[in-house]
Amino acid sequence: QVQLVESGGDLVQPGGSLRLSCVMSGFSLAPYAITWFRQAPGKEREGVSCLSTSDGMLYYADSVKGRFTISRDESKNTVYLQMDNLRPEDTAVYYCATPFGLWISNEWYSPRLYDYWGQGTQVTVSS
């Protein structure tokens, strides 16, 4: 059974840093990609960053470029999202997700491509 478990969310002051973790288990084949999404209250789910194993590319939303870094430790089946210089607008529930069937890397930000989701971890940026 495929399972994604996020952790690392917390309350942090503006300008601070957090590292989120997504531990993956139950995969019979390596996923095409692992992506971080976020959803703030009253807003649509937004793609934040993607590690695409199909083409070896890293993708970032414009709003987080230069501040967030996605990485992977294959030995631990874990994907990380290092978040630096956090802003109040980064406040959201953060989810990791992977596709199982259809994969279109240049549409990595589209939730419709993803089949497996974690339960989410809350990030709050506030003074």
Secondary structure as UniProt FT lines:
FT   STRAND          3..7
FT   STRAND          11..12
FT   TURN            14..15
FT   STRAND          18..25
FT   STRAND          33..39
FT   TURN            41..42
FT   STRAND          46..52
FT   TURN            53..56
FT   STRAND          57..60
FT   TURN            62..67
FT   STRAND          68..73
FT   HELIX           74..76
FT   STRAND          78..83
FT   HELIX           88..90
FT   STRAND          92..98
FT   HELIX           105..107
FT   TURN            108..109
FT   HELIX           111..113
FT   STRAND          116..117
FT   STRAND          121..125
//
